[in-house]
Amino acid sequence: MLRLLLGIILTVLPRRWSRQFASEQAIPWERAATLSGLLESLMALFALITWYAHSAAHWAGNALDSALRNGPEAQVPGQAIGFSALVLWCLHPLTWLIAYFVAEGAVRFLAAISTEQVLPLWSLHIVDWIYGKLTQRPREGNPLHTLTAKEQLKAMVTATRLAALTAGSPEVADELIETHDGTDAILEIRASRPKADWGPPRVVRIATAYYRLESASQGERPRPFIFRLRRLPAGVPGRNVLMYDPPHELRS
């Protein structure tokens, strides 16, 4: 429980920062990111409602008070005063700022439950990016490497798109379709969920056979993720080879 609570706090930080406080294995990052995004969105939504109740009542109260004193608002209908307060609330910068955190929390939540991505707060990532630029910090090819602002934005957009594809769709077993392209064996895997690191031209090992991932495309539900693989005449085991356990045994 303590690790989960710590993870909820650490997942709002850029990866470079959070890994300074805990190791990769110490924190359940995906569960923590799910709860962190949900809490951010709910807390921001509560703040948005509270801000609306305070500001709208305050502005409408001032207008009504001016109307009772025969001020300029005396010529304005009561309904128009209430609508004006709502418009002012919608246009206020603080409203937009709080609404941003509602949306950001929802994106972080969906990214964690659909693609297991741990997305930090965008504002903190910008601070880290600016600091890196000012200090000319080199990019690092290890787990502490922080994505660039463009890469982080792309990751958020991708997470939102994948979450939309899987929302409300049950997780079902993969469907495997075997065909032939001349003398080459082709395997098409249709999945209900995305597969981490499955990007062309990765090599996939299924039992004792090796396949090269040729393409990853999108189809229709309930299996919108389609992977096309071509069987290789031989393969070499290695750390970069993806292991796949099919739902049924493939024919040789």
N, C-alpha and C positions, 0 to 999 in steps of 0.2 A: 504493500500500500504506500509506504514512504517513497519507494522508487517511482511509483506511478504519479504521486503528487509532485515529486521533483521533476519528472518528465513533463508534466503539464506546464510547469514554469519554464523549463529549458527549451521546449519546442517553439516558443515565441521568439527565441533568439536565432540569429544566423548560425548555420552549422559550424562555422569556424569558432564561434563563441561557446556554443553549448557543449562541444566536445572537449573543452578545457575543464569542465566541471564533472563530467562523467564519461565512462568508456562506452563503446558501442553496445557491449553485452549487458551493461548494468541497468539500462533503462528500457522499458517496453515502449519504444518510440512510436509505433503505429497507434497503439491504444491511447498513449498520452496525447498524440497529435489530434486524434479524434475528439477526445474530451476537451482539449485546449481550444480547438476551433469552435466546438459547440458552446462552450462557456463564453468565449469572446463574442459570439453572435448574440447569445441570450442577454449578456450583460449590456451590450450596446443597444439592443432592442429595448430593454428596461430603461436605459438612460434616455433613449429617444422618446419614449412615452412620457417619462418624467419631465423632460425638457418641453415637450408639447403642452402638457398640463400647466406647467408654470408660465411659459411664455405667452401662450394663447390667452390664458386667463388674465395675465398682467396687461397685455396690450388691449384686450377687449375692455377690461376694467377701466383703463385710462381713457379710452374713447368714450365709454358710457358716462364716466365722471365729467368729461369735458362737455358732453351733450347736455347733461343735467344742469351744467353751469351756463348753458346757452352759448357754448363755444362753437367752432366751425363744424363739429360733428353733430350738432343739433339738427342739421338738415339731412343727415344720412340715416336711412332706415336701419333698424336694429339688426336685421339679417345681414345687411351689407357690412356692418361693423364686425360681426363674427367672421364673415368670409374674408375680410381684409386681414384680420388677425391670423387666419389660416395661411393666407398668401405670404404674409411677412414671415411666418414660421418656415414655410417651404423654401423661401429665398435666403434665409439666414445661413451664413457660412457654418455655424456650429451644427445646424441640422444636417448639412451635407457631410461634415466630418464624422458625426456619429453614424450616419447611414452607411458611410464607407466601411466602418468597422463591423457593422452588421453583415454587409456583403462579404468582406474579407474573411470573417469567421465562418460563414457558410461555405466559401470556397475551400478553406483549409480543412473543414470538416468533411466535405465531399471528397477532397483529394485523399484524405487519410483512409476513408472507408472503402473507396472504389479502387484506387491504385496504390495505396499504402505509401503515398508521398508525404514527407514531413516538410511542410512549408512554413517558414517563419513569418513574423510580421513584416509587411512590405516596408514600413517606415524604418524599422531597425536595419533591414537589409540595405536600404538606401544610405543610411549613416555609415554602415560598414563599407559599402562601395566607395563613398566619397573619401573616407579615411584611407582606403587602399590606394585611391588615385593620388591623394595628397602626399602620401608617404612612399609612392612608387613601389608598393608591395608587389612582389612577383606572384604570379599564379602558381598554385601548388597542385601537383598531380597526386594528391593523397586524400584521405577522407576529410581533411580539414579545408579542402579547396571550396571556396564559396562561389556559387554561380554568379556570372555577371548579371547586371540588371535586365538585359535583354533575354538572357537564358532563363532567369527567374520568372519573368513575365510570360515567356513561352511555356514554361512548366505549369504556371497557374492556368493559362488558357487550355493547355492539353488536359490538365486534371479536370477542369470544368466540363470539357467536351466528353471525356471518358465517363465522368460521373453521370452525365445526361444519358449516355448510351446504356448504362447499367441500372439506372434508377428504376425501381419497381419491377425489375426483371429478375426472376429466380436464378440461382446458380445451378446449372445442370452439367451433366458429364459432357466432355468434348465429343464431337462427331468427327470421325476420321473417314476420309474418302480416298481410296487408292485408284489411280489411273496410270496410263503410260503415255509418254511422249516419245514416240519412236521406240528405241531400246531402253530409254531411261524410265525408271519408276518415279512417279510423282505422288506425293502424299499431301492432301489438303486437310488441315486441322481447323475445325470451326469451334470456337470457344465462347462461352458466355461471359468470361472475364478476361481482361488483358493479361498478358504474360510478361513479367519483368525481364528486361534485357533482350527480348526477342525482336531484334532488328536485323535486317539483311546486312551483310552476308554471313551471319553467325552459323556455326556448325552445331547441329543437334544430334545427340546420340539417343537412339531408341533401341533398348535391349542391346544387341551386338551390331546393329546397323547404324550408319552415319548418314545424315542428310544435311544439305546446305539450304538455309532459309533464303528463298528467292524474293519473297514479297510478303508484306503484311498489309492487309486491306480491311475495309469495313463492309459488313453485310447487314442483314436484317436480324431482328430478334427472333428467338431467344439466344442466338449465337452470333452476335454482331462482329466478332473478331475472327478474321480468316487469315490463316498462315499457309503459304504454299512452299513445300519443301521438295527438293530433288535429291534422290538417293545417290550417294557417292560410292564409287567402286571400292574404296578403302578409307579408313580414317585412323587418326592417331589420338589416343586419349590425352587430355590436357586440361589445365585449369580453365581455359576459355571455352571449352566445349559445354554446351547446355545439355543437361540431362532431362529427359522427358519420360514419364511413366504413363503409357496410354491406358485408357479404360478397358481395353481388351487386347489380346495378343494379335500382333500383325503377322500376316502370312510372309513367309520368306520369299 
